[in-house]
Structure formats: structure tokens, C-alpha cells
């Protein structure tokens, strides 16, 4: 009777060991889920920041004819394009995806930090910058969990505020930066959710 109980206990223990996910994978999944929450928070914050900082009529987050016509100002103001994010596949590794996330988050954090020097209303912007820093730290933690070596960004962020000769250009720069951040964060959200469920 005792030997049967012992065999049953050993069998149960082995079943639990084989059923349990690998600790590293489980930790990476939890880190990705937290990243998804932080990306969602940034997406929720962006409209509030836009309302607080961009007062020029016609500059809305939704795509419009006027907003589309402003795209030419991206290069004139010196706003670099965000890195392209793709879903992880055979052609696009986890390391590439996380590296591009960090690069894009650093780009937008630096851009918005630079613009905060010339914008009049910045309290909500400071909160958004804190959320971007938190998401960036979360992506770095994911790199550590996946044992991916961290490489510093090679991208130089231009000091855009020096190119803004009028209040209108300040407003346009803030608008275009927030619009681009929203598109990039939507991609980050999708990529992190894919990591969390895969």
C-alpha cells in the first residue's frame, strides 16, 4: 500500500514538472503582458497630451486632409521616422523586434523631451514621458530575460526645438511627434501581445 502511494506521489510530481512552463519563458510572458499594459497606457495618454499641448485648429490625431498635408514638414522640422516593427517570424527575430522597440521608444522620448522645452503646457507630457521610460525599461528587462545582448542606439536625435521658428511650427512638431508615437506604440502593443501569447 505504501509503495503504491509512493509511486502515485512520484508520478504526480513528475506530471507537475513536465506540465510547468520553463521559468525563463514564463517570466518573459509575464514581462510581455506588463509591456502590453504599459503600451495601452501610453495609447490612452496620447489624446490627453495632444489636447493639452496642441491648440491649433485642424490639428487632430485623426487623419485629415490638413494633417496629411503636414507630412512634408517632418523632414523640414527634422523628425526622424520611427523604426519599422514586424511580427516575430523566421525573418524577424525576437532580438530585432525588442531592439527596434527600444530604438523607437528612445526616439520619441527624446523628441518629446526636446519639445517640452518650447511647449507651454507640459504637465501631461511629463506623465507620458514617464510612461515611455517605464515601457522602455520593461523592454530592456525582456531582453535580459531572453538573454539578448543590449546594444546602444546608433541613432542621433536632432534637437528639433532649434528649427522651430514660430509657435505654429511648435504646434505642428508636437502634433506630428504624438501622431507618429501613437502609430509606433500601436505596433509595439501588437508585437508585445504576440510575444505574450506565443
C-alpha positions as CSV (number, residue, x, y, z in Angstrom):
1,X,0.0,0.0,0.0
2,X,2.8,2.4,0.9
3,X,4.7,1.6,-2.3
4,X,1.6,2.4,-4.3
5,X,1.2,5.8,-2.6
6,X,4.9,6.5,-3.2
7,X,4.6,5.6,-6.9
8,X,1.5,7.8,-7.1
9,X,3.3,10.7,-5.4
10,X,6.3,10.4,-7.7
11,X,4.0,10.2,-10.7
12,X,2.2,13.4,-9.6
13,X,5.4,15.2,-9.1
14,X,6.7,14.2,-12.5
15,X,3.5,15.3,-14.1
16,X,3.8,18.7,-12.4
17,X,7.4,19.1,-13.5
18,X,6.6,18.3,-17.1
19,X,3.4,20.5,-17.2
20,X,5.1,23.5,-15.7
21,X,6.4,26.1,-18.2
22,X,10.1,26.9,-18.3
23,X,10.8,29.7,-15.7
24,X,12.5,31.9,-18.3
25,X,9.6,31.6,-20.8
26,X,7.1,32.2,-18.0
27,X,8.9,35.3,-16.9
28,X,9.2,36.6,-20.4
29,X,5.5,36.0,-21.0
30,X,4.7,38.0,-17.8
31,X,7.1,40.7,-18.8
32,X,5.4,41.0,-22.2
33,X,2.0,41.1,-20.6
34,X,3.2,44.0,-18.4
35,X,4.6,45.7,-21.5
36,X,1.2,45.3,-23.2
37,X,-0.4,47.2,-20.3
38,X,2.2,49.9,-20.4
39,X,1.7,50.3,-24.2
40,X,-2.0,50.6,-23.7
41,X,-1.5,53.2,-21.0
42,X,0.6,55.3,-23.4
43,X,-2.1,54.9,-26.1
44,X,-4.7,56.2,-23.6
45,X,-2.4,59.1,-22.6
46,X,-1.6,60.4,-26.1
47,X,-5.0,62.0,-26.8
48,X,-4.9,63.9,-23.5
49,X,-1.4,65.1,-24.1
50,X,-2.4,66.2,-27.6
51,X,-5.4,68.1,-26.3
52,X,-3.2,69.8,-23.7
53,X,-0.3,70.7,-25.9
54,X,-1.7,71.2,-29.4
55,X,-4.2,74.1,-29.6
56,X,-4.0,74.9,-33.4
57,X,-7.4,74.3,-35.1
58,X,-7.4,71.5,-37.5
59,X,-4.5,69.5,-35.9
60,X,-6.2,66.4,-34.6
61,X,-4.9,62.9,-34.0
62,X,-7.3,61.5,-36.6
63,X,-6.0,61.6,-40.1
64,X,-7.4,64.5,-42.0
65,X,-6.6,66.3,-45.3
66,X,-4.8,69.1,-43.4
67,X,-2.9,66.7,-41.3
68,X,-1.9,64.7,-44.4
69,X,-0.6,67.9,-46.0
70,X,1.7,68.5,-43.0
71,X,3.8,65.3,-43.7
72,X,6.2,67.4,-45.7
73,X,7.1,69.3,-42.6
74,X,8.5,66.1,-41.0
75,X,11.8,66.4,-42.8
76,X,11.9,70.3,-42.5
77,X,11.4,70.1,-38.7
78,X,13.8,67.2,-38.5
79,X,11.5,64.5,-37.0
80,X,13.1,61.1,-37.9
81,X,10.9,58.2,-38.9
82,X,10.2,55.5,-36.3
83,X,11.8,52.1,-36.9
84,X,9.6,49.6,-38.6
85,X,8.2,46.8,-36.3
86,X,7.1,43.5,-37.6
87,X,5.6,40.4,-36.0
88,X,8.2,37.9,-34.9
89,X,8.8,35.3,-37.6
90,X,11.6,33.3,-39.3
91,X,12.7,36.6,-41.0
92,X,12.3,38.8,-37.9
93,X,13.7,37.6,-34.6
94,X,12.7,38.5,-31.0
95,X,16.1,40.3,-30.7
96,X,15.4,42.5,-33.7
97,X,11.9,43.3,-32.5
98,X,12.9,44.3,-29.0
99,X,15.9,46.3,-30.3
100,X,13.6,48.3,-32.6
101,X,11.1,48.8,-29.9
102,X,13.8,50.3,-27.7
103,X,15.1,52.4,-30.6
104,X,11.6,53.8,-31.3
105,X,10.8,54.5,-27.7
106,X,14.1,56.3,-27.2
107,X,13.5,58.3,-30.3
108,X,10.1,59.5,-29.2
109,X,11.1,60.1,-25.6
110,X,14.0,62.3,-26.8
111,X,11.8,64.2,-29.3
112,X,9.1,64.9,-26.8
113,X,11.6,65.8,-24.1
114,X,13.1,68.3,-26.6
115,X,9.7,69.7,-27.4
116,X,8.7,70.1,-23.7
117,X,11.3,73.0,-23.6
118,X,9.2,75.0,-26.0
119,X,5.6,73.9,-25.3
120,X,3.6,75.9,-22.8
121,X,1.5,73.1,-21.3
122,X,3.8,70.2,-20.3
123,X,2.3,68.5,-17.1
124,X,0.5,65.7,-19.1
125,X,3.6,65.5,-21.3
126,X,5.8,64.7,-18.3
127,X,3.4,61.8,-17.3
128,X,3.6,60.5,-20.9
129,X,7.4,60.7,-20.8
130,X,7.4,58.7,-17.6
131,X,5.2,56.0,-19.2
132,X,7.6,55.8,-22.2
133,X,10.5,55.4,-19.8
134,X,8.7,52.6,-18.0
135,X,7.9,50.8,-21.2
136,X,11.5,51.2,-22.3
137,X,12.7,49.7,-19.0
138,X,10.2,46.8,-19.5
139,X,11.5,46.0,-23.0
140,X,15.1,46.1,-21.6
141,X,14.0,43.6,-18.9
142,X,12.6,41.4,-21.7
143,X,16.0,41.5,-23.4
144,X,17.7,40.4,-20.2
145,X,15.2,37.5,-19.7
146,X,15.7,36.4,-23.3
147,X,19.5,36.7,-22.8
148,X,19.7,39.2,-25.7
149,X,22.7,41.5,-25.5
150,X,21.8,45.1,-25.3
151,X,23.3,47.4,-27.9
152,X,23.2,51.2,-27.6
153,X,21.2,53.0,-30.2
154,X,23.2,54.4,-33.1
155,X,20.5,57.0,-34.0
156,X,21.3,60.6,-33.3
157,X,18.1,62.5,-32.3
158,X,18.2,66.1,-33.8
159,X,17.5,69.0,-31.5
160,X,14.2,69.9,-33.2
161,X,13.3,72.9,-31.0
162,X,16.2,74.9,-32.6
163,X,14.4,74.5,-36.0
164,X,11.0,75.8,-34.8
165,X,10.8,79.4,-35.8
166,X,7.2,80.0,-34.9
167,X,4.5,78.9,-32.5
168,X,2.7,77.2,-35.4
169,X,5.7,75.0,-36.1
170,X,6.0,74.1,-32.4
171,X,2.4,73.0,-32.6
172,X,2.9,71.1,-35.8
173,X,6.1,69.4,-34.4
174,X,4.2,68.3,-31.2
175,X,1.2,67.1,-33.3
176,X,3.4,65.1,-35.8
177,X,5.5,63.6,-33.0
178,X,2.5,62.5,-31.0
179,X,0.8,61.1,-34.1
180,X,3.9,59.1,-35.0
181,X,4.3,57.9,-31.4
182,X,0.7,56.6,-31.5
183,X,1.3,54.7,-34.7
184,X,4.5,53.2,-33.3
185,X,3.0,52.3,-29.9
186,X,0.1,50.5,-31.7
187,X,2.8,48.4,-33.4
188,X,4.6,47.9,-30.1
189,X,1.3,46.8,-28.5
190,X,0.6,44.3,-31.2
191,X,4.2,42.8,-31.1
192,X,4.2,42.5,-27.3
193,X,0.8,40.9,-27.3
194,X,2.1,38.4,-29.9
195,X,5.1,37.6,-27.7
196,X,2.8,37.2,-24.6
197,X,0.5,34.6,-26.3
198,X,3.1,32.7,-28.3
